[in-house]
């Protein structure tokens, strides 16, 4: 993934198709899905154990 700092947009091209500026290699921001879903997994597990008591 390339990034044009001038237009502040991602592109797949070596040169920005909008302004013609050389683009830089940049990865899109990571949202750390592991943490995000880890939270829900833990919540789910908590619920699970809660319900197991009644089972
Ligand atoms: Zn550009």
mmCIF file of the protein (N, C-alpha, C, O) and its ligand, coordinates in Angstrom:
data_MODEL
# 
_entry.id   MODEL 
# 
loop_
_entity.id 
_entity.type 
_entity.pdbx_number_of_molecules 
1 polymer     1 
2 non-polymer 1 
# 
_entity_poly.entity_id                      1 
_entity_poly.type                           'polypeptide(L)' 
_entity_poly.nstd_linkage                   no 
_entity_poly.nstd_monomer                   no 
_entity_poly.pdbx_seq_one_letter_code       
;(UNK)(UNK)(UNK)(UNK)(UNK)(UNK)(UNK)(UNK)(UNK)(UNK)(UNK)(UNK)(UNK)(UNK)(UNK)(UNK)
(UNK)(UNK)(UNK)(UNK)(UNK)(UNK)(UNK)(UNK)(UNK)(UNK)(UNK)(UNK)(UNK)(UNK)(UNK)(UNK)
(UNK)(UNK)(UNK)(UNK)(UNK)(UNK)(UNK)(UNK)(UNK)(UNK)(UNK)(UNK)(UNK)(UNK)(UNK)(UNK)
(UNK)(UNK)(UNK)(UNK)(UNK)(UNK)(UNK)
;
_entity_poly.pdbx_seq_one_letter_code_can   XXXXXXXXXXXXXXXXXXXXXXXXXXXXXXXXXXXXXXXXXXXXXXXXXXXXXXX 
_entity_poly.pdbx_strand_id                 A 
# 
loop_
_entity_poly_seq.entity_id 
_entity_poly_seq.num 
_entity_poly_seq.mon_id 
_entity_poly_seq.hetero 
1 1  UNK n 
1 2  UNK n 
1 3  UNK n 
1 4  UNK n 
1 5  UNK n 
1 6  UNK n 
1 7  UNK n 
1 8  UNK n 
1 9  UNK n 
1 10 UNK n 
1 11 UNK n 
1 12 UNK n 
1 13 UNK n 
1 14 UNK n 
1 15 UNK n 
1 16 UNK n 
1 17 UNK n 
1 18 UNK n 
1 19 UNK n 
1 20 UNK n 
1 21 UNK n 
1 22 UNK n 
1 23 UNK n 
1 24 UNK n 
1 25 UNK n 
1 26 UNK n 
1 27 UNK n 
1 28 UNK n 
1 29 UNK n 
1 30 UNK n 
1 31 UNK n 
1 32 UNK n 
1 33 UNK n 
1 34 UNK n 
1 35 UNK n 
1 36 UNK n 
1 37 UNK n 
1 38 UNK n 
1 39 UNK n 
1 40 UNK n 
1 41 UNK n 
1 42 UNK n 
1 43 UNK n 
1 44 UNK n 
1 45 UNK n 
1 46 UNK n 
1 47 UNK n 
1 48 UNK n 
1 49 UNK n 
1 50 UNK n 
1 51 UNK n 
1 52 UNK n 
1 53 UNK n 
1 54 UNK n 
1 55 UNK n 
# 
loop_
_struct_asym.id 
_struct_asym.entity_id 
A 1 
B 2 
# 
loop_
_chem_comp.id 
_chem_comp.type 
_chem_comp.mon_nstd_flag 
UNK 'L-peptide linking' . 
ZN  non-polymer         . 
# 
_pdbx_entity_nonpoly.entity_id   2 
_pdbx_entity_nonpoly.name        ? 
_pdbx_entity_nonpoly.comp_id     ZN 
# 
_pdbx_nonpoly_scheme.asym_id         B 
_pdbx_nonpoly_scheme.entity_id       2 
_pdbx_nonpoly_scheme.mon_id          ZN 
_pdbx_nonpoly_scheme.ndb_seq_num     1 
_pdbx_nonpoly_scheme.pdb_seq_num     101 
_pdbx_nonpoly_scheme.auth_seq_num    101 
_pdbx_nonpoly_scheme.pdb_mon_id      ZN 
_pdbx_nonpoly_scheme.auth_mon_id     ZN 
_pdbx_nonpoly_scheme.pdb_strand_id   A 
_pdbx_nonpoly_scheme.pdb_ins_code    . 
# 
loop_
_atom_site.group_PDB 
_atom_site.id 
_atom_site.type_symbol 
_atom_site.label_atom_id 
_atom_site.label_alt_id 
_atom_site.label_comp_id 
_atom_site.label_asym_id 
_atom_site.label_entity_id 
_atom_site.label_seq_id 
_atom_site.pdbx_PDB_ins_code 
_atom_site.Cartn_x 
_atom_site.Cartn_y 
_atom_site.Cartn_z 
_atom_site.occupancy 
_atom_site.B_iso_or_equiv 
_atom_site.pdbx_formal_charge 
_atom_site.auth_seq_id 
_atom_site.auth_comp_id 
_atom_site.auth_asym_id 
_atom_site.auth_atom_id 
_atom_site.pdbx_PDB_model_num 
ATOM   1   N  N  . UNK A 1 1  ? 0.846   -1.192  0.000   1.00 0.00 ? 1   UNK A N  1 
ATOM   2   C  CA . UNK A 1 1  ? 0.000   0.000   0.000   1.00 0.00 ? 1   UNK A CA 1 
ATOM   3   C  C  . UNK A 1 1  ? 0.885   1.247   0.000   1.00 0.00 ? 1   UNK A C  1 
ATOM   4   O  O  . UNK A 1 1  ? 1.810   1.369   0.803   1.00 0.00 ? 1   UNK A O  1 
ATOM   5   N  N  . UNK A 1 2  ? 0.585   2.165   -0.912  1.00 0.00 ? 2   UNK A N  1 
ATOM   6   C  CA . UNK A 1 2  ? 1.332   3.418   -0.983  1.00 0.00 ? 2   UNK A CA 1 
ATOM   7   C  C  . UNK A 1 2  ? 0.439   4.546   -0.473  1.00 0.00 ? 2   UNK A C  1 
ATOM   8   O  O  . UNK A 1 2  ? -0.787  4.446   -0.431  1.00 0.00 ? 2   UNK A O  1 
ATOM   9   N  N  . UNK A 1 3  ? 1.114   5.610   -0.094  1.00 0.00 ? 3   UNK A N  1 
ATOM   10  C  CA . UNK A 1 3  ? 0.373   6.713   0.509   1.00 0.00 ? 3   UNK A CA 1 
ATOM   11  C  C  . UNK A 1 3  ? 0.876   8.045   -0.021  1.00 0.00 ? 3   UNK A C  1 
ATOM   12  O  O  . UNK A 1 3  ? 2.083   8.285   -0.061  1.00 0.00 ? 3   UNK A O  1 
ATOM   13  N  N  . UNK A 1 4  ? -0.027  8.900   -0.420  1.00 0.00 ? 4   UNK A N  1 
ATOM   14  C  CA . UNK A 1 4  ? 0.343   10.241  -0.859  1.00 0.00 ? 4   UNK A CA 1 
ATOM   15  C  C  . UNK A 1 4  ? 0.151   11.200  0.305   1.00 0.00 ? 4   UNK A C  1 
ATOM   16  O  O  . UNK A 1 4  ? -0.961  11.419  0.784   1.00 0.00 ? 4   UNK A O  1 
ATOM   17  N  N  . UNK A 1 5  ? 1.273   11.764  0.743   1.00 0.00 ? 5   UNK A N  1 
ATOM   18  C  CA . UNK A 1 5  ? 1.189   12.667  1.887   1.00 0.00 ? 5   UNK A CA 1 
ATOM   19  C  C  . UNK A 1 5  ? 0.568   13.995  1.507   1.00 0.00 ? 5   UNK A C  1 
ATOM   20  O  O  . UNK A 1 5  ? 0.053   14.730  2.350   1.00 0.00 ? 5   UNK A O  1 
ATOM   21  N  N  . UNK A 1 6  ? 0.629   14.286  0.211   1.00 0.00 ? 6   UNK A N  1 
ATOM   22  C  CA . UNK A 1 6  ? 0.076   15.553  -0.259  1.00 0.00 ? 6   UNK A CA 1 
ATOM   23  C  C  . UNK A 1 6  ? -1.455  15.501  -0.227  1.00 0.00 ? 6   UNK A C  1 
ATOM   24  O  O  . UNK A 1 6  ? -2.111  16.424  0.258   1.00 0.00 ? 6   UNK A O  1 
ATOM   25  N  N  . UNK A 1 7  ? -2.008  14.409  -0.752  1.00 0.00 ? 7   UNK A N  1 
ATOM   26  C  CA . UNK A 1 7  ? -3.469  14.275  -0.791  1.00 0.00 ? 7   UNK A CA 1 
ATOM   27  C  C  . UNK A 1 7  ? -3.995  13.557  0.442   1.00 0.00 ? 7   UNK A C  1 
ATOM   28  O  O  . UNK A 1 7  ? -5.201  13.512  0.685   1.00 0.00 ? 7   UNK A O  1 
ATOM   29  N  N  . UNK A 1 8  ? -3.069  12.996  1.217   1.00 0.00 ? 8   UNK A N  1 
ATOM   30  C  CA . UNK A 1 8  ? -3.455  12.233  2.414   1.00 0.00 ? 8   UNK A CA 1 
ATOM   31  C  C  . UNK A 1 8  ? -4.418  11.115  2.041   1.00 0.00 ? 8   UNK A C  1 
ATOM   32  O  O  . UNK A 1 8  ? -5.481  10.955  2.642   1.00 0.00 ? 8   UNK A O  1 
ATOM   33  N  N  . UNK A 1 9  ? -4.012  10.335  1.019   1.00 0.00 ? 9   UNK A N  1 
ATOM   34  C  CA . UNK A 1 9  ? -4.855  9.210   0.638   1.00 0.00 ? 9   UNK A CA 1 
ATOM   35  C  C  . UNK A 1 9  ? -3.993  8.044   0.168   1.00 0.00 ? 9   UNK A C  1 
ATOM   36  O  O  . UNK A 1 9  ? -2.870  8.232   -0.300  1.00 0.00 ? 9   UNK A O  1 
ATOM   37  N  N  . UNK A 1 10 ? -4.525  6.866   0.300   1.00 0.00 ? 10  UNK A N  1 
ATOM   38  C  CA . UNK A 1 10 ? -3.817  5.658   -0.080  1.00 0.00 ? 10  UNK A CA 1 
ATOM   39  C  C  . UNK A 1 10 ? -4.017  5.370   -1.553  1.00 0.00 ? 10  UNK A C  1 
ATOM   40  O  O  . UNK A 1 10 ? -5.066  5.666   -2.125  1.00 0.00 ? 10  UNK A O  1 
ATOM   41  N  N  . UNK A 1 11 ? -2.996  4.791   -2.157  1.00 0.00 ? 11  UNK A N  1 
ATOM   42  C  CA . UNK A 1 11 ? -3.086  4.393   -3.549  1.00 0.00 ? 11  UNK A CA 1 
ATOM   43  C  C  . UNK A 1 11 ? -2.194  3.188   -3.770  1.00 0.00 ? 11  UNK A C  1 
ATOM   44  O  O  . UNK A 1 11 ? -1.324  2.887   -2.953  1.00 0.00 ? 11  UNK A O  1 
ATOM   45  N  N  . UNK A 1 12 ? -2.410  2.515   -4.854  1.00 0.00 ? 12  UNK A N  1 
ATOM   46  C  CA . UNK A 1 12 ? -1.584  1.352   -5.164  1.00 0.00 ? 12  UNK A CA 1 
ATOM   47  C  C  . UNK A 1 12 ? -0.452  1.730   -6.101  1.00 0.00 ? 12  UNK A C  1 
ATOM   48  O  O  . UNK A 1 12 ? 0.416   0.907   -6.391  1.00 0.00 ? 12  UNK A O  1 
ATOM   49  N  N  . UNK A 1 13 ? -0.454  2.974   -6.579  1.00 0.00 ? 13  UNK A N  1 
ATOM   50  C  CA . UNK A 1 13 ? 0.519   3.418   -7.572  1.00 0.00 ? 13  UNK A CA 1 
ATOM   51  C  C  . UNK A 1 13 ? 1.744   4.047   -6.933  1.00 0.00 ? 13  UNK A C  1 
ATOM   52  O  O  . UNK A 1 13 ? 1.699   4.556   -5.813  1.00 0.00 ? 13  UNK A O  1 
ATOM   53  N  N  . UNK A 1 14 ? 2.849   3.997   -7.684  1.00 0.00 ? 14  UNK A N  1 
ATOM   54  C  CA . UNK A 1 14 ? 4.087   4.612   -7.203  1.00 0.00 ? 14  UNK A CA 1 
ATOM   55  C  C  . UNK A 1 14 ? 3.989   6.134   -7.234  1.00 0.00 ? 14  UNK A C  1 
ATOM   56  O  O  . UNK A 1 14 ? 4.656   6.846   -6.483  1.00 0.00 ? 14  UNK A O  1 
ATOM   57  N  N  . UNK A 1 15 ? 3.140   6.592   -8.121  1.00 0.00 ? 15  UNK A N  1 
ATOM   58  C  CA . UNK A 1 15 ? 2.898   8.032   -8.189  1.00 0.00 ? 15  UNK A CA 1 
ATOM   59  C  C  . UNK A 1 15 ? 1.420   8.277   -7.978  1.00 0.00 ? 15  UNK A C  1 
ATOM   60  O  O  . UNK A 1 15 ? 0.578   7.523   -8.466  1.00 0.00 ? 15  UNK A O  1 
ATOM   61  N  N  . UNK A 1 16 ? 1.115   9.315   -7.262  1.00 0.00 ? 16  UNK A N  1 
ATOM   62  C  CA . UNK A 1 16 ? -0.280  9.625   -6.953  1.00 0.00 ? 16  UNK A CA 1 
ATOM   63  C  C  . UNK A 1 16 ? -1.053  9.930   -8.233  1.00 0.00 ? 16  UNK A C  1 
ATOM   64  O  O  . UNK A 1 16 ? -0.654  10.802  -9.006  1.00 0.00 ? 16  UNK A O  1 
ATOM   65  N  N  . UNK A 1 17 ? -2.145  9.223   -8.459  1.00 0.00 ? 17  UNK A N  1 
ATOM   66  C  CA . UNK A 1 17 ? -2.955  9.468   -9.664  1.00 0.00 ? 17  UNK A CA 1 
ATOM   67  C  C  . UNK A 1 17 ? -3.661  10.824  -9.614  1.00 0.00 ? 17  UNK A C  1 
ATOM   68  O  O  . UNK A 1 17 ? -4.146  11.315  -10.634 1.00 0.00 ? 17  UNK A O  1 
ATOM   69  N  N  . UNK A 1 18 ? -3.717  11.415  -8.447  1.00 0.00 ? 18  UNK A N  1 
ATOM   70  C  CA . UNK A 1 18 ? -4.400  12.706  -8.300  1.00 0.00 ? 18  UNK A CA 1 
ATOM   71  C  C  . UNK A 1 18 ? -3.440  13.860  -8.592  1.00 0.00 ? 18  UNK A C  1 
ATOM   72  O  O  . UNK A 1 18 ? -3.713  14.711  -9.437  1.00 0.00 ? 18  UNK A O  1 
ATOM   73  N  N  . UNK A 1 19 ? -2.312  13.873  -7.880  1.00 0.00 ? 19  UNK A N  1 
ATOM   74  C  CA . UNK A 1 19 ? -1.421  15.025  -7.994  1.00 0.00 ? 19  UNK A CA 1 
ATOM   75  C  C  . UNK A 1 19 ? -0.090  14.685  -8.662  1.00 0.00 ? 19  UNK A C  1 
ATOM   76  O  O  . UNK A 1 19 ? 0.701   15.583  -8.951  1.00 0.00 ? 19  UNK A O  1 
ATOM   77  N  N  . UNK A 1 20 ? 0.164   13.410  -8.909  1.00 0.00 ? 20  UNK A N  1 
ATOM   78  C  CA . UNK A 1 20 ? 1.403   13.033  -9.585  1.00 0.00 ? 20  UNK A CA 1 
ATOM   79  C  C  . UNK A 1 20 ? 2.604   12.974  -8.668  1.00 0.00 ? 20  UNK A C  1 
ATOM   80  O  O  . UNK A 1 20 ? 3.715   12.706  -9.125  1.00 0.00 ? 20  UNK A O  1 
ATOM   81  N  N  . UNK A 1 21 ? 2.409   13.215  -7.414  1.00 0.00 ? 21  UNK A N  1 
ATOM   82  C  CA . UNK A 1 21 ? 3.468   13.198  -6.409  1.00 0.00 ? 21  UNK A CA 1 
ATOM   83  C  C  . UNK A 1 21 ? 3.914   11.759  -6.146  1.00 0.00 ? 21  UNK A C  1 
ATOM   84  O  O  . UNK A 1 21 ? 3.103   10.835  -6.205  1.00 0.00 ? 21  UNK A O  1 
ATOM   85  N  N  . UNK A 1 22 ? 5.195   11.574  -5.859  1.00 0.00 ? 22  UNK A N  1 
ATOM   86  C  CA . UNK A 1 22 ? 5.698   10.248  -5.516  1.00 0.00 ? 22  UNK A CA 1 
ATOM   87  C  C  . UNK A 1 22 ? 5.071   9.802   -4.204  1.00 0.00 ? 22  UNK A C  1 
ATOM   88  O  O  . UNK A 1 22 ? 5.047   10.547  -3.224  1.00 0.00 ? 22  UNK A O  1 
ATOM   89  N  N  . UNK A 1 23 ? 4.569   8.584   -4.203  1.00 0.00 ? 23  UNK A N  1 
ATOM   90  C  CA . UNK A 1 23 ? 3.930   8.092   -2.990  1.00 0.00 ? 23  UNK A CA 1 
ATOM   91  C  C  . UNK A 1 23 ? 4.923   7.310   -2.144  1.00 0.00 ? 23  UNK A C  1 
ATOM   92  O  O  . UNK A 1 23 ? 5.931   6.813   -2.646  1.00 0.00 ? 23  UNK A O  1 
ATOM   93  N  N  . UNK A 1 24 ? 4.632   7.210   -0.882  1.00 0.00 ? 24  UNK A N  1 
ATOM   94  C  CA . UNK A 1 24 ? 5.502   6.498   0.045   1.00 0.00 ? 24  UNK A CA 1 
ATOM   95  C  C  . UNK A 1 24 ? 4.819   5.223   0.498   1.00 0.00 ? 24  UNK A C  1 
ATOM   96  O  O  . UNK A 1 24 ? 3.593   5.138   0.567   1.00 0.00 ? 24  UNK A O  1 
ATOM   97  N  N  . UNK A 1 25 ? 5.645   4.237   0.805   1.00 0.00 ? 25  UNK A N  1 
ATOM   98  C  CA . UNK A 1 25 ? 5.105   2.980   1.292   1.00 0.00 ? 25  UNK A CA 1 
ATOM   99  C  C  . UNK A 1 25 ? 4.565   3.182   2.707   1.00 0.00 ? 25  UNK A C  1 
ATOM   100 O  O  . UNK A 1 25 ? 5.265   3.674   3.592   1.00 0.00 ? 25  UNK A O  1 
ATOM   101 N  N  . UNK A 1 26 ? 3.352   2.805   2.891   1.00 0.00 ? 26  UNK A N  1 
ATOM   102 C  CA . UNK A 1 26 ? 2.756   2.996   4.214   1.00 0.00 ? 26  UNK A CA 1 
ATOM   103 C  C  . UNK A 1 26 ? 1.647   1.981   4.404   1.00 0.00 ? 26  UNK A C  1 
ATOM   104 O  O  . UNK A 1 26 ? 0.834   1.755   3.507   1.00 0.00 ? 26  UNK A O  1 
ATOM   105 N  N  . UNK A 1 27 ? 1.620   1.390   5.540   1.00 0.00 ? 27  UNK A N  1 
ATOM   106 C  CA . UNK A 1 27 ? 0.564   0.433   5.847   1.00 0.00 ? 27  UNK A CA 1 
ATOM   107 C  C  . UNK A 1 27 ? -0.607  1.181   6.447   1.00 0.00 ? 27  UNK A C  1 
ATOM   108 O  O  . UNK A 1 27 ? -0.416  2.154   7.177   1.00 0.00 ? 27  UNK A O  1 
ATOM   109 N  N  . UNK A 1 28 ? -1.807  0.743   6.150   1.00 0.00 ? 28  UNK A N  1 
ATOM   110 C  CA . UNK A 1 28 ? -2.976  1.381   6.761   1.00 0.00 ? 28  UNK A CA 1 
ATOM   111 C  C  . UNK A 1 28 ? -2.926  1.204   8.271   1.00 0.00 ? 28  UNK A C  1 
ATOM   112 O  O  . UNK A 1 28 ? -2.356  0.231   8.766   1.00 0.00 ? 28  UNK A O  1 
ATOM   113 N  N  . UNK A 1 29 ? -3.516  2.133   9.001   1.00 0.00 ? 29  UNK A N  1 
ATOM   114 C  CA . UNK A 1 29 ? -3.475  2.045   10.457  1.00 0.00 ? 29  UNK A CA 1 
ATOM   115 C  C  . UNK A 1 29 ? -4.071  0.734   10.950  1.00 0.00 ? 29  UNK A C  1 
ATOM   116 O  O  . UNK A 1 29 ? -5.084  0.253   10.443  1.00 0.00 ? 29  UNK A O  1 
ATOM   117 N  N  . UNK A 1 30 ? -3.422  0.185   11.936  1.00 0.00 ? 30  UNK A N  1 
ATOM   118 C  CA . UNK A 1 30 ? -3.900  -1.093  12.477  1.00 0.00 ? 30  UNK A CA 1 
ATOM   119 C  C  . UNK A 1 30 ? -4.810  -0.837  13.668  1.00 0.00 ? 30  UNK A C  1 
ATOM   120 O  O  . UNK A 1 30 ? -4.554  0.034   14.499  1.00 0.00 ? 30  UNK A O  1 
ATOM   121 N  N  . UNK A 1 31 ? -5.848  -1.598  13.724  1.00 0.00 ? 31  UNK A N  1 
ATOM   122 C  CA . UNK A 1 31 ? -6.803  -1.419  14.802  1.00 0.00 ? 31  UNK A CA 1 
ATOM   123 C  C  . UNK A 1 31 ? -6.646  -2.500  15.872  1.00 0.00 ? 31  UNK A C  1 
ATOM   124 O  O  . UNK A 1 31 ? -7.490  -2.659  16.754  1.00 0.00 ? 31  UNK A O  1 
ATOM   125 N  N  . UNK A 1 32 ? -5.545  -3.233  15.765  1.00 0.00 ? 32  UNK A N  1 
ATOM   126 C  CA . UNK A 1 32 ? -5.276  -4.336  16.693  1.00 0.00 ? 32  UNK A CA 1 
ATOM   127 C  C  . UNK A 1 32 ? -6.545  -5.122  16.997  1.00 0.00 ? 32  UNK A C  1 
ATOM   128 O  O  . UNK A 1 32 ? -7.074  -5.064  18.107  1.00 0.00 ? 32  UNK A O  1 
ATOM   129 N  N  . UNK A 1 33 ? -7.029  -5.863  15.990  1.00 0.00 ? 33  UNK A N  1 
ATOM   130 C  CA . UNK A 1 33 ? -8.274  -6.625  16.156  1.00 0.00 ? 33  UNK A CA 1 
ATOM   131 C  C  . UNK A 1 33 ? -8.185  -7.657  17.282  1.00 0.00 ? 33  UNK A C  1 
ATOM   132 O  O  . UNK A 1 33 ? -9.191  -8.039  17.879  1.00 0.00 ? 33  UNK A O  1 
ATOM   133 N  N  . UNK A 1 34 ? -6.958  -8.094  17.555  1.00 0.00 ? 34  UNK A N  1 
ATOM   134 C  CA . UNK A 1 34 ? -6.806  -9.100  18.613  1.00 0.00 ? 34  UNK A CA 1 
ATOM   135 C  C  . UNK A 1 34 ? -7.294  -8.560  19.944  1.00 0.00 ? 34  UNK A C  1 
ATOM   136 O  O  . UNK A 1 34 ? -8.016  -9.227  20.685  1.00 0.00 ? 34  UNK A O  1 
ATOM   137 N  N  . UNK A 1 35 ? -6.875  -7.323  20.227  1.00 0.00 ? 35  UNK A N  1 
ATOM   138 C  CA . UNK A 1 35 ? -7.295  -6.710  21.483  1.00 0.00 ? 35  UNK A CA 1 
ATOM   139 C  C  . UNK A 1 35 ? -8.807  -6.488  21.493  1.00 0.00 ? 35  UNK A C  1 
ATOM   140 O  O  . UNK A 1 35 ? -9.498  -6.756  22.475  1.00 0.00 ? 35  UNK A O  1 
ATOM   141 N  N  . UNK A 1 36 ? -9.283  -5.989  20.359  1.00 0.00 ? 36  UNK A N  1 
ATOM   142 C  CA . UNK A 1 36 ? -10.702 -5.669  20.238  1.00 0.00 ? 36  UNK A CA 1 
ATOM   143 C  C  . UNK A 1 36 ? -11.558 -6.906  20.500  1.00 0.00 ? 36  UNK A C  1 
ATOM   144 O  O  . UNK A 1 36 ? -12.502 -6.879  21.289  1.00 0.00 ? 36  UNK A O  1 
ATOM   145 N  N  . UNK A 1 37 ? -11.203 -7.976  19.823  1.00 0.00 ? 37  UNK A N  1 
ATOM   146 C  CA . UNK A 1 37 ? -12.020 -9.175  19.962  1.00 0.00 ? 37  UNK A CA 1 
ATOM   147 C  C  . UNK A 1 37 ? -11.677 -9.951  21.229  1.00 0.00 ? 37  UNK A C  1 
ATOM   148 O  O  . UNK A 1 37 ? -12.483 -10.725 21.745  1.00 0.00 ? 37  UNK A O  1 
ATOM   149 N  N  . UNK A 1 38 ? -10.465 -9.724  21.711  1.00 0.00 ? 38  UNK A N  1 
ATOM   150 C  CA . UNK A 1 38 ? -10.085 -10.366 22.963  1.00 0.00 ? 38  UNK A CA 1 
ATOM   151 C  C  . UNK A 1 38 ? -11.000 -9.917  24.087  1.00 0.00 ? 38  UNK A C  1 
ATOM   152 O  O  . UNK A 1 38 ? -11.358 -10.682 24.983  1.00 0.00 ? 38  UNK A O  1 
ATOM   153 N  N  . UNK A 1 39 ? -11.362 -8.645  24.002  1.00 0.00 ? 39  UNK A N  1 
ATOM   154 C  CA . UNK A 1 39 ? -12.254 -8.078  25.010  1.00 0.00 ? 39  UNK A CA 1 
ATOM   155 C  C  . UNK A 1 39 ? -13.607 -8.798  24.971  1.00 0.00 ? 39  UNK A C  1 
ATOM   156 O  O  . UNK A 1 39 ? -14.174 -9.159  26.003  1.00 0.00 ? 39  UNK A O  1 
ATOM   157 N  N  . UNK A 1 40 ? -14.103 -8.992  23.744  1.00 0.00 ? 40  UNK A N  1 
ATOM   158 C  CA . UNK A 1 40 ? -15.408 -9.637  23.597  1.00 0.00 ? 40  UNK A CA 1 
ATOM   159 C  C  . UNK A 1 40 ? -15.333 -11.119 23.947  1.00 0.00 ? 40  UNK A C  1 
ATOM   160 O  O  . UNK A 1 40 ? -16.267 -11.709 24.491  1.00 0.00 ? 40  UNK A O  1 
ATOM   161 N  N  . UNK A 1 41 ? -14.159 -11.704 23.605  1.00 0.00 ? 41  UNK A N  1 
ATOM   162 C  CA . UNK A 1 41 ? -13.984 -13.119 23.940  1.00 0.00 ? 41  UNK A CA 1 
ATOM   163 C  C  . UNK A 1 41 ? -14.028 -13.314 25.439  1.00 0.00 ? 41  UNK A C  1 
ATOM   164 O  O  . UNK A 1 41 ? -14.632 -14.257 25.951  1.00 0.00 ? 41  UNK A O  1 
ATOM   165 N  N  . UNK A 1 42 ? -13.365 -12.389 26.135  1.00 0.00 ? 42  UNK A N  1 
ATOM   166 C  CA . UNK A 1 42 ? -13.345 -12.488 27.593  1.00 0.00 ? 42  UNK A CA 1 
ATOM   167 C  C  . UNK A 1 42 ? -14.748 -12.289 28.154  1.00 0.00 ? 42  UNK A C  1 
ATOM   168 O  O  . UNK A 1 42 ? -15.152 -12.973 29.094  1.00 0.00 ? 42  UNK A O  1 
ATOM   169 N  N  . UNK A 1 43 ? -15.493 -11.339 27.566  1.00 0.00 ? 43  UNK A N  1 
ATOM   170 C  CA . UNK A 1 43 ? -16.864 -11.087 28.006  1.00 0.00 ? 43  UNK A CA 1 
ATOM   171 C  C  . UNK A 1 43 ? -17.720 -12.325 27.792  1.00 0.00 ? 43  UNK A C  1 
ATOM   172 O  O  . UNK A 1 43 ? -18.524 -12.714 28.639  1.00 0.00 ? 43  UNK A O  1 
ATOM   173 N  N  . UNK A 1 44 ? -17.514 -12.932 26.617  1.00 0.00 ? 44  UNK A N  1 
ATOM   174 C  CA . UNK A 1 44 ? -18.286 -14.107 26.249  1.00 0.00 ? 44  UNK A CA 1 
ATOM   175 C  C  . UNK A 1 44 ? -17.987 -15.253 27.212  1.00 0.00 ? 44  UNK A C  1 
ATOM   176 O  O  . UNK A 1 44 ? -18.880 -15.986 27.635  1.00 0.00 ? 44  UNK A O  1 
ATOM   177 N  N  . UNK A 1 45 ? -16.724 -15.380 27.538  1.00 0.00 ? 45  UNK A N  1 
ATOM   178 C  CA . UNK A 1 45 ? -16.309 -16.452 28.430  1.00 0.00 ? 45  UNK A CA 1 
ATOM   179 C  C  . UNK A 1 45 ? -16.927 -16.250 29.811  1.00 0.00 ? 45  UNK A C  1 
ATOM   180 O  O  . UNK A 1 45 ? -17.351 -17.195 30.476  1.00 0.00 ? 45  UNK A O  1 
ATOM   181 N  N  . UNK A 1 46 ? -16.960 -15.004 30.205  1.00 0.00 ? 46  UNK A N  1 
ATOM   182 C  CA . UNK A 1 46 ? -17.549 -14.657 31.491  1.00 0.00 ? 46  UNK A CA 1 
ATOM   183 C  C  . UNK A 1 46 ? -19.022 -15.059 31.509  1.00 0.00 ? 46  UNK A C  1 
ATOM   184 O  O  . UNK A 1 46 ? -19.513 -15.661 32.464  1.00 0.00 ? 46  UNK A O  1 
ATOM   185 N  N  . UNK A 1 47 ? -19.707 -14.709 30.425  1.00 0.00 ? 47  UNK A N  1 
ATOM   186 C  CA . UNK A 1 47 ? -21.123 -15.055 30.304  1.00 0.00 ? 47  UNK A CA 1 
ATOM   187 C  C  . UNK A 1 47 ? -21.292 -16.572 30.324  1.00 0.00 ? 47  UNK A C  1 
ATOM   188 O  O  . UNK A 1 47 ? -22.203 -17.110 30.951  1.00 0.00 ? 47  UNK A O  1 
ATOM   189 N  N  . UNK A 1 48 ? -20.399 -17.230 29.628  1.00 0.00 ? 48  UNK A N  1 
ATOM   190 C  CA . UNK A 1 48 ? -20.465 -18.682 29.516  1.00 0.00 ? 48  UNK A CA 1 
ATOM   191 C  C  . UNK A 1 48 ? -20.401 -19.334 30.897  1.00 0.00 ? 48  UNK A C  1 
ATOM   192 O  O  . UNK A 1 48 ? -21.214 -20.195 31.233  1.00 0.00 ? 48  UNK A O  1 
ATOM   193 N  N  . UNK A 1 49 ? -19.437 -18.912 31.670  1.00 0.00 ? 49  UNK A N  1 
ATOM   194 C  CA . UNK A 1 49 ? -19.281 -19.504 33.003  1.00 0.00 ? 49  UNK A CA 1 
ATOM   195 C  C  . UNK A 1 49 ? -20.476 -19.164 33.881  1.00 0.00 ? 49  UNK A C  1 
ATOM   196 O  O  . UNK A 1 49 ? -20.875 -19.944 34.745  1.00 0.00 ? 49  UNK A O  1 
ATOM   197 N  N  . UNK A 1 50 ? -21.039 -17.978 33.641  1.00 0.00 ? 50  UNK A N  1 
ATOM   198 C  CA . UNK A 1 50 ? -22.194 -17.555 34.400  1.00 0.00 ? 50  UNK A CA 1 
ATOM   199 C  C  . UNK A 1 50 ? -23.383 -18.499 34.148  1.00 0.00 ? 50  UNK A C  1 
ATOM   200 O  O  . UNK A 1 50 ? -24.112 -18.895 35.058  1.00 0.00 ? 50  UNK A O  1 
ATOM   201 N  N  . UNK A 1 51 ? -23.532 -18.832 32.854  1.00 0.00 ? 51  UNK A N  1 
ATOM   202 C  CA . UNK A 1 51 ? -24.663 -19.674 32.481  1.00 0.00 ? 51  UNK A CA 1 
ATOM   203 C  C  . UNK A 1 51 ? -24.437 -21.127 32.848  1.00 0.00 ? 51  UNK A C  1 
ATOM   204 O  O  . UNK A 1 51 ? -25.379 -21.891 33.060  1.00 0.00 ? 51  UNK A O  1 
ATOM   205 N  N  . UNK A 1 52 ? -23.177 -21.488 32.917  1.00 0.00 ? 52  UNK A N  1 
ATOM   206 C  CA . UNK A 1 52 ? -22.887 -22.877 33.264  1.00 0.00 ? 52  UNK A CA 1 
ATOM   207 C  C  . UNK A 1 52 ? -23.321 -23.196 34.689  1.00 0.00 ? 52  UNK A C  1 
ATOM   208 O  O  . UNK A 1 52 ? -23.635 -24.338 35.028  1.00 0.00 ? 52  UNK A O  1 
ATOM   209 N  N  . UNK A 1 53 ? -23.329 -22.179 35.488  1.00 0.00 ? 53  UNK A N  1 
ATOM   210 C  CA . UNK A 1 53 ? -23.759 -22.358 36.881  1.00 0.00 ? 53  UNK A CA 1 
ATOM   211 C  C  . UNK A 1 53 ? -25.222 -22.781 36.954  1.00 0.00 ? 53  UNK A C  1 
ATOM   212 O  O  . UNK A 1 53 ? -25.636 -23.540 37.830  1.00 0.00 ? 53  UNK A O  1 
ATOM   213 N  N  . UNK A 1 54 ? -25.986 -22.261 35.998  1.00 0.00 ? 54  UNK A N  1 
ATOM   214 C  CA . UNK A 1 54 ? -27.426 -22.563 35.983  1.00 0.00 ? 54  UNK A CA 1 
ATOM   215 C  C  . UNK A 1 54 ? -27.747 -23.853 35.230  1.00 0.00 ? 54  UNK A C  1 
ATOM   216 O  O  . UNK A 1 54 ? -28.830 -24.423 35.365  1.00 0.00 ? 54  UNK A O  1 
ATOM   217 N  N  . UNK A 1 55 ? -26.782 -24.289 34.441  1.00 0.00 ? 55  UNK A N  1 
ATOM   218 C  CA . UNK A 1 55 ? -27.027 -25.484 33.618  1.00 0.00 ? 55  UNK A CA 1 
ATOM   219 C  C  . UNK A 1 55 ? -27.070 -26.742 34.469  1.00 0.00 ? 55  UNK A C  1 
ATOM   220 O  O  . UNK A 1 55 ? -27.266 -27.838 33.942  1.00 0.00 ? 55  UNK A O  1 
HETATM 221 ZN ZN . ZN  B 2 .  ? -1.473  13.064  -4.306  1.00 0.00 ? 101 ZN  A ZN 1 
# 
